[in-house]
Amino acid sequence: MDVSVTSKLKELWAVQSIDTKINEINILLGDLPMEVADLEDEIAGLQTRFDNINSDIEQCNSDIATKKNSIQDFQKLIEKYESQLENIKNNREFEALEKEKEIAGLEIMAAEKAIRDTTKQKEMKQELIDATQEKMDVKGKDLEFKKNELIEIEKESAEEKVKLEKDRDKALTKVEERLARAYTRIRMSMVNDVAVAPIVRGACGGCFSNIPPQRKSDVRAHFQIIDCESCGRILVDKTITGLEEEEAPKPVKKTRRKLKLTTK
């Protein structure tokens, strides 16, 4: 049995009405879920940076320890050469030992300079890691605040959203499959997720473009499904929506309730 155009429009409007309510809940959350995800990503990046800097500091400590051990080894060599100087037999041996002592001394000087340079690098990296830790602490507090806010809002709206989604699934099963696909396609292409728009003050309630008189008559006649010539939304009149055509639908405020929490 063929379903009348009026019935089809009422079925589509029922789905749209539920989707609008779901969208209002999502708008209540605002950008909060994205903000939480961004903060988590930022903290993860800071943690990676912290770990890399900490690894560099550990390498600096290892390099300093290696150079200190090297100095001790060269100092022992110098002591050995000085001990051997007491038993030299000719100038050739003396000059050879003095040369070895000089080389060991230069190695010690080079190692000491390397220790000083590495120590400076370590100090700079320590300042950087302290700043990174401080930033992580601030971002962590901000994340905790936003997560608590998100949890509270989701908790308050979860039961209602679950019910609406069940109602939507039930309402969508009543819509002809071809129209359901068209509805989904139109809705996904619209910024405000509105696929079925009421006539408001003689204009499309989705894009607010004026509707020609003849087209308004066609919409009211319910002979066929009429779309907006400007945006492509499906148009419905007050006999479908139950709204007065001269009354604009209530606007959805794109804000969310704030928790009474503060962060520094």
TANOR-V159247 format. One record per residue. RES is the residue in three letters. OMEGA is omega in whole degrees, -180 to 180 (999 if undefined). Layout:
res:RES omega:OMEGA
res:RES omega:OMEGA
//
This chain:
res:MET omega:-180
res:ASP omega:177
res:VAL omega:-178
res:SER omega:178
res:VAL omega:179
res:THR omega:179
res:SER omega:179
res:LYS omega:-179
res:LEU omega:178
res:LYS omega:178
res:GLU omega:178
res:LEU omega:-180
res:TRP omega:178
res:ALA omega:178
res:VAL omega:-179
res:GLN omega:-180
res:SER omega:178
res:ILE omega:179
res:ASP omega:179
res:THR omega:178
res:LYS omega:177
res:ILE omega:180
res:ASN omega:178
res:GLU omega:178
res:ILE omega:179
res:ASN omega:179
res:ILE omega:177
res:LEU omega:177
res:LEU omega:179
res:GLY omega:180
res:ASP omega:-174
res:LEU omega:178
res:PRO omega:179
res:MET omega:179
res:GLU omega:178
res:VAL omega:180
res:ALA omega:179
res:ASP omega:179
res:LEU omega:179
res:GLU omega:178
res:ASP omega:-179
res:GLU omega:179
res:ILE omega:177
res:ALA omega:178
res:GLY omega:178
res:LEU omega:179
res:GLN omega:177
res:THR omega:178
res:ARG omega:179
res:PHE omega:-179
res:ASP omega:-180
res:ASN omega:179
res:ILE omega:179
res:ASN omega:177
res:SER omega:177
res:ASP omega:179
res:ILE omega:178
res:GLU omega:178
res:GLN omega:176
res:CYS omega:179
res:ASN omega:179
res:SER omega:180
res:ASP omega:179
res:ILE omega:179
res:ALA omega:179
res:THR omega:179
res:LYS omega:178
res:LYS omega:176
res:ASN omega:178
res:SER omega:178
res:ILE omega:179
res:GLN omega:180
res:ASP omega:180
res:PHE omega:176
res:GLN omega:177
res:LYS omega:178
res:LEU omega:179
res:ILE omega:178
res:GLU omega:179
res:LYS omega:-180
res:TYR omega:179
res:GLU omega:177
res:SER omega:180
res:GLN omega:179
res:LEU omega:-179
res:GLU omega:-177
res:ASN omega:-179
res:ILE omega:-177
res:LYS omega:-179
res:ASN omega:-179
res:ASN omega:-179
res:ARG omega:178
res:GLU omega:180
res:PHE omega:-179
res:GLU omega:180
res:ALA omega:180
res:LEU omega:179
res:GLU omega:179
res:LYS omega:179
res:GLU omega:178
res:LYS omega:-180
res:GLU omega:179
res:ILE omega:179
res:ALA omega:179
res:GLY omega:177
res:LEU omega:178
res:GLU omega:178
res:ILE omega:179
res:MET omega:179
res:ALA omega:180
res:ALA omega:179
res:GLU omega:177
res:LYS omega:179
res:ALA omega:178
res:ILE omega:179
res:ARG omega:180
res:ASP omega:-179
res:THR omega:178
res:THR omega:177
res:LYS omega:178
res:GLN omega:180
res:LYS omega:179
res:GLU omega:178
res:MET omega:180
res:LYS omega:178
res:GLN omega:176
res:GLU omega:-180
res:LEU omega:-179
res:ILE omega:177
res:ASP omega:179
res:ALA omega:179
res:THR omega:178
res:GLN omega:179
res:GLU omega:179
res:LYS omega:178
res:MET omega:180
res:ASP omega:180
res:VAL omega:-180
res:LYS omega:179
res:GLY omega:178
res:LYS omega:179
res:ASP omega:179
res:LEU omega:180
res:GLU omega:179
res:PHE omega:-178
res:LYS omega:178
res:LYS omega:179
res:ASN omega:179
res:GLU omega:-179
res:LEU omega:-179
res:ILE omega:-178
res:GLU omega:-180
res:ILE omega:180
res:GLU omega:180
res:LYS omega:-179
res:GLU omega:-174
res:SER omega:-174
res:ALA omega:-177
res:GLU omega:180
res:GLU omega:-178
res:LYS omega:179
res:VAL omega:179
res:LYS omega:-180
res:LEU omega:-180
res:GLU omega:176
res:LYS omega:178
res:ASP omega:-180
res:ARG omega:180
res:ASP omega:180
res:LYS omega:-179
res:ALA omega:-177
res:LEU omega:179
res:THR omega:180
res:LYS omega:-178
res:VAL omega:176
res:GLU omega:-174
res:GLU omega:180
res:ARG omega:180
res:LEU omega:179
res:ALA omega:178
res:ARG omega:180
res:ALA omega:179
res:TYR omega:-179
res:THR omega:-180
res:ARG omega:-180
res:ILE omega:-177
res:ARG omega:-179
res:MET omega:-178
res:SER omega:-177
res:MET omega:-179
res:VAL omega:-177
res:ASN omega:177
res:ASP omega:179
res:VAL omega:179
res:ALA omega:178
res:VAL omega:-173
res:ALA omega:175
res:PRO omega:174
res:ILE omega:-178
res:VAL omega:-179
res:ARG omega:177
res:GLY omega:-179
res:ALA omega:175
res:CYS omega:180
res:GLY omega:178
res:GLY omega:-178
res:CYS omega:177
res:PHE omega:173
res:SER omega:179
res:ASN omega:179
res:ILE omega:179
res:PRO omega:-179
res:PRO omega:-179
res:GLN omega:-179
res:ARG omega:177
res:LYS omega:178
res:SER omega:179
res:ASP omega:179
res:VAL omega:-178
res:ARG omega:-178
res:ALA omega:180
res:HIS omega:176
res:PHE omega:178
res:GLN omega:179
res:ILE omega:-177
res:ILE omega:178
res:ASP omega:178
res:CYS omega:-179
res:GLU omega:-177
res:SER omega:-173
res:CYS omega:178
res:GLY omega:178
res:ARG omega:176
res:ILE omega:-177
res:LEU omega:177
res:VAL omega:-180
res:ASP omega:-173
res:LYS omega:178
res:THR omega:177
res:ILE omega:-173
res:THR omega:-174
res:GLY omega:179
res:LEU omega:173
res:GLU omega:-176
res:GLU omega:180
res:GLU omega:178
res:GLU omega:178
res:ALA omega:177
res:PRO omega:-180
res:LYS omega:179
res:PRO omega:177
res:VAL omega:179
res:LYS omega:-178
res:LYS omega:178
res:THR omega:177
res:ARG omega:179
res:ARG omega:-179
res:LYS omega:173
res:LEU omega:178
res:LYS omega:178
res:LEU omega:178
res:THR omega:175
res:THR omega:178
res:LYS omega:999
//
